[in-house]
């Protein structure tokens, strides 16, 4: 019985790790999309509030690992 619990716990932790990695991938995709949008809007809107720069500045800490 203890072995079944241990195996189930191990499988669950592996699933959680895969979900966390998936979330990181999605966040990275969103950040890259925002960076691309920022580069396109920067020539037309000088302020960070209007060109997405402020969002990138605030969320930069999530891209560091």
C-alpha positions in Angstrom: 0.0 0.0 0.0 2.8 2.4 0.9 4.4 1.7 -2.5 1.2 2.6 -4.3 1.0 5.9 -2.4 4.6 6.7 -3.2 4.1 5.8 -6.9 1.0 7.9 -7.1 2.7 10.9 -5.4 5.7 10.6 -7.8 3.3 10.6 -10.8 1.4 13.6 -9.4 4.6 15.6 -8.8 5.7 14.8 -12.4 2.4 16.0 -13.7 2.6 19.2 -11.7 6.1 19.8 -13.0 4.9 19.4 -16.6 2.1 21.9 -15.9 4.5 24.5 -14.4 6.8 24.1 -17.5 3.7 24.5 -19.8 2.8 27.7 -17.9 6.3 29.0 -18.3 6.1 28.3 -22.1 2.8 30.1 -22.4 4.1 33.1 -20.4 7.2 33.3 -22.6 5.0 33.3 -25.7 2.9 36.1 -24.3 5.9 38.1 -23.4 7.5 37.6 -26.8 4.2 38.7 -28.4 4.1 41.8 -26.2 7.7 42.6 -27.1 6.9 42.4 -30.8 3.9 44.6 -30.3 6.0 47.1 -28.3 8.5 47.3 -31.1 5.8 47.9 -33.7 4.1 50.6 -31.6 7.1 52.4 -30.2 7.7 54.6 -33.4 4.0 55.7 -33.2 3.5 56.1 -29.5 6.4 57.6 -27.4 5.1 56.8 -23.9 5.4 53.4 -22.3 1.7 53.5 -21.4 0.7 53.7 -25.0 3.2 51.3 -26.6 3.2 48.4 -24.1 6.6 49.2 -22.6 5.2 49.6 -19.2 3.8 46.1 -19.1 7.1 44.7 -20.2 9.0 46.6 -17.6 6.6 45.4 -14.8 6.7 41.8 -16.0 10.4 41.5 -16.8 11.1 39.8 -13.5 9.1 36.7 -14.7 11.5 36.2 -17.7 14.5 35.9 -15.4 15.5 32.5 -14.2 
